[in-house]
């Protein structure tokens, strides 16, 4: 039976957990990873978190798979080593990305509210 985005988000929310932007910032300061899954143009237009890894949502699987020739080692070394805090503009892509990461063996947490909440909380952006 076909599913829609509401079903996909419900599945992701049942599997992944969330953190506030402030919690994610503190976790990053303690050495955990923030993964920004927005598109490159969004980084330019809306700002970026200086310490975040950037992997557009469309490239996530190939960058997160340690067996892929296009794997991103800064991401793959987090598998089994601690949480990855996932960020997008508002949250939808982050939930879908977190769901994918969990299925790939990562511990993933969504930064609730995305970059909009990060900015609202006055956290640093470049």
C-alpha positions in Angstrom: 0.0 0.0 0.0 1.4 3.4 -0.9 2.3 5.8 1.9 2.5 9.6 2.0 4.7 12.2 3.7 2.5 12.2 6.8 3.0 8.4 7.2 6.8 8.8 6.6 7.0 11.5 9.2 5.0 9.5 11.7 7.4 6.6 11.2 10.4 8.8 11.6 9.0 10.4 14.8 8.3 7.0 16.3 12.0 6.0 15.7 14.0 9.2 16.2 14.2 11.6 19.1 14.5 15.4 19.1 16.6 18.0 20.8 16.2 21.7 21.2 18.6 23.9 19.3 20.2 24.9 22.7 20.6 21.2 23.6 22.2 20.5 20.2 24.6 23.5 20.5 25.7 22.2 23.9 26.1 18.7 22.5 28.2 20.1 19.6 30.4 22.0 22.1 30.9 18.7 23.9 32.1 17.0 20.6 28.9 15.6 19.1 28.0 16.2 15.4 25.5 18.5 13.9 24.5 17.5 10.4 22.9 20.1 8.2 20.8 18.5 5.4 19.8 21.7 3.6 20.7 22.5 0.0 23.9 24.5 -0.7 21.8 27.6 -1.8 20.1 27.6 1.6 23.4 27.8 3.4 24.3 30.8 1.4 21.0 32.5 1.7 20.1 31.7 5.3 23.4 31.1 7.1 25.1 28.1 8.4 26.3 26.6 11.7 30.1 26.9 11.5 30.8 23.5 13.1 28.1 21.6 11.3 28.8 19.0 8.6 26.9 19.7 5.5 25.3 16.9 3.4 22.3 17.7 1.3 19.4 15.3 2.0 19.6 13.9 -1.5 23.2 12.7 -0.9 22.7 11.4 2.6 22.8 7.7 2.0 25.9 7.8 -0.2 27.8 10.0 2.3 26.7 8.0 5.4 27.5 4.6 4.1 31.1 3.7 5.1 31.3 1.3 2.1 30.5 4.0 -0.4 33.4 5.6 -2.3 31.7 8.9 -1.7 31.4 8.4 2.1 32.2 11.4 4.4 34.5 10.1 7.1 33.6 12.9 9.5 30.1 11.4 9.4 30.8 7.7 9.1 33.0 7.7 12.2 30.0 8.8 14.2 28.2 5.5 13.5 28.1 3.8 16.8 30.1 6.6 18.5 27.4 9.0 19.5 24.5 11.0 18.3 24.2 13.0 15.1 22.0 16.0 15.5 20.2 16.6 12.2 19.1 20.1 11.1 17.1 21.4 8.1 15.2 24.6 7.6 12.1 23.7 9.6 12.3 20.0 10.5 10.7 17.8 7.8 13.8 16.9 6.0 15.7 16.4 9.3 13.1 13.9 10.5 13.3 11.9 7.2 17.1 12.1 7.3 17.2 10.9 11.0 15.0 8.0 10.1 17.4 7.0 7.3 20.4 7.4 9.6 18.9 5.2 12.3 18.2 2.5 9.7 21.8 2.8 8.7 23.0 2.2 12.2 23.4 5.8 13.5 22.0 7.4 16.6 20.1 10.4 15.2 18.3 13.3 16.9 16.4 16.0 15.1 17.0 19.6 16.0 13.3 20.5 16.6 12.2 23.5 14.6 15.3 23.5 12.4 17.3 26.6 11.5 14.3 28.8 12.1 14.3 27.7 15.8 18.1 27.9 15.9 17.9 31.5 14.8 15.0 32.3 17.1 17.1 31.0 20.1 19.9 33.4 19.1 22.5 30.7 18.5 25.5 31.5 16.4 25.4 31.4 12.5 28.0 32.2 9.9 
